[in-house]
Amino acid sequence: MIKVENLKKTFREEEILKGISCEFKKGETHAVIGNNGSGKSVFFKCICGFIKPTAGRIYVNGKEIGKDIDFPESVGAIIERPGFLQHLSGFKNLKLLAQIRCVITEERIKECLIRVGLDPTSKKAVGKYSMGMKQRLGIVQAIMEDPDLLILDEPFNGLDKEGVKEIRQLIEELKEAGKTIMLTSHNSEDITLLADYVWEMDAGRLTRQ
C-alpha cells in the first residue's frame, strides 16, 4: 500500500526526517509512537502530499507522490488540529468538503455524523464545539468517503472515556472492513488494542518494534 524510500525532510537547517525507508501492506494497522517533536506528523504529512520531502520517494498504491500524483488516491486523514469554518455547523462543513469530489450523498454524511455521536441536524457552529466534538467531526471528515487508507494522527485527542471507547470500536470496524490504517497515540492501551505493527519515531528515524 505504502512504500517509503530514503525519506528526508529539512526545515531551514534542521533535519526532521533522516532517511526513512519502510513499507506498509494493505489491510494492516500500523501505529507510530514517539515523543512530541520526533517527526511523526511531518512523516504523515509527507505521505499525504501536504509537505514536499527534501529527498526520497513515497509510493502509495504504486504511484509516486509529487510525481505521478500530488495526493494519494482514496485517503482520509486527520493530522493535528482539524481545520473547519468556525461559523458553520458540522454538517455544513462536511457538505462543503464533500462537494470537492462529489462521491458521497448528504445521507452518507449524516450516517457518519451519527456513527461518531454527533447530531447531523444540529445548527451549532463549529466554533462553539468542545474539543471532543471537533475531534469527532475531524474523524467523520476522514472516513466519510470510505477511503482505502486512513492516516489518523492522535485520533483520541480531546475525547472523554466514552468517546475513546466509541472511536476505538469504529477503528476496529474499519480494520475488519480491510482498510489500511496508520495512527499515532500516546496511550499504550490504544496501541495494544488496535495495532498489528508498532513503529517508533525517534529524532527523525523510524524503526519497527
N, C-alpha and C positions, 0 to 999 in steps of 0.2 A: 504493500500500500504506500509506504513512505521509505525513501532511500536518501540518506544524507551523506555527502562525501566531502570531507575536509572543510567543514563549515567554519568560517571565521567572521567575526564582526567586531569592528573597531569604531568607537565613538571618540573623535578627536585623537588623543594619543592612548586612550585606554582600550585594551583588547578585552572585550566582554565574552566572546565565544572563541575558543582556542583549538581549532582544528577538529571539530566533532565529526565522527563518522559512525553511522548506525543504521539499522533497518527496523521497521515496524510492520508486521504482517497484518493482512486483512482479517478482521473479526476478532482481534485481540485488544485487551485493555492494558494500557501502559501508564504507570504512574511515574512522574518525575518529581523527585523530592530534592530538597536543598534549602539552604538559608536564603532569606531575602537578599537580593542583590547578586545571587550566584549566576544569573543568566537565564533562568527558566522562561520568563516572559519574553525575553528577546528571542530565545530559541523558537518559541511558539509563533511569535510574530513573523519570523523568517519563513517558517513552514507555510503560514497563511498568505505570504506575499505582501504583508504590511510593511516589512522592512527589507531593504535590499542588502544581501550579505556583502561583506568586503571581499571575500574569496569563498570558493567552494560551490557545490551544486546541491540542489534539493529536487528530488523527483517525487511526484505524487501520482500514482496510477500510471507510471511510465512517462509522464510529461514533466519537463524541467520548468520549475517556477522561475519566472522572469525571462524565459526564452521561448518555450513553446506556448506557455500561457502565463498571464500576470498573476492570477489567483487560482488556487486549486478548484477543481470542479466538485460539486456535491460535498461541501464542507460547512459545518456550523461551528461557530466559535464564540466563546466568552472569555475575553482576556482583560484582566484588570477591571476597572470600573466600567460597566456598560454605559454607553452614551445614548441618551434619549432626549427628545424635545420635551422640556420640562412643563410646558403649558398644555400639553395634550394628554389624553388618557392613555393607559397602556394599550388598549385595543387600537386606538387611532395611530399610535406609534408603530405598532406591528403591521397595521394595514398599509401604511406608507412604505415600510420596508418590503412588504410582500409585492408591492407594485413594481419593484425594480425588475424582478424576473417573471412575475405573473404565472407562477406554477402552482399556487395554492388558493383555496377559496376562503371567504370570511368564516365559513363554518369550521374549517380546519384551524384557523387562528383561535376561535372560541374554544374548540375542543382542547387545544394545548394550554390555554389560559386556565381552564377548569382543572386540567391534569396537574398543574403545579399549585393549585389552591387560590387562584386569582379569579375575580368576578369579571367576566367579559362585558357585562352591562354597566359596570361602574363608570361614572363620569369624572372620578377623582383625577386630578392632574398628576403626572408622574413626579413633579416637583414636590408633591405632598406625600409621596410614598415613603414608607420606612426603608431602611437599608435592606431588610429581608425581602420586602416586596419588590424592590428594584432588582435584587438578585434573581428572584423568581422570574421576573419579566425578561431579564437577560437570558435565562435558560430557555424560555419559550422562543426567544429570537433565534437561539442556536439550533433548536430541534424542529421548528415548525415546518420547514421544507423537507423534512425527512432525509437529511444528508447521510451519506455513507461514512463520512469521517467527522468526528466530534472532537474539538480541542477545547477543553474546559479548564481554565486557569482559576483555581480556587473557587469552584462552583458552590461551596458551602459557606462562603463568607457572608456574615450578617444573618444567617438563618438560626432560628431557635432550635431546640432539641427536636421538636416535632417536624420542623421544616427539613432538618438534616435527614431524618428518617425517611421522609417522603421523597426527597431528591435522590437518596441512595437507592430507593426502590425503583425510581424512574430510570436511573443509570443501569440497574440490573436488568430491567426490561429491554433497554436499548442494546445491552450486551447480548441478551437472548435473541434479539432480532438480527444479530450479525453485524452490528455497527463496529467500526474501528474507533476506539476511544483513547485519547491522551488526556490525562488530567494531572493536576497538582493539588496537594492538600497538606496542611501542617498537622493534621490529625492522623496519627498512625492507624487508628481504627478504620478510617475511610480507606486507607491504602490496603490494609489486610483484607477487608471485605470485598473490595472492588477490583483490585489489580491482578492481572495474570502475570505481569512482569513489573519489576521496580527498577528504576534508573536513578542514579544520584548525580545531580549537577553540583560541582564544587569548583568555584573560581573559574568558570567557563569551560570546564571539561566534564564530559558525560560518560559515566561508566555504569554498566548493568550490575545489579546486586545479586 
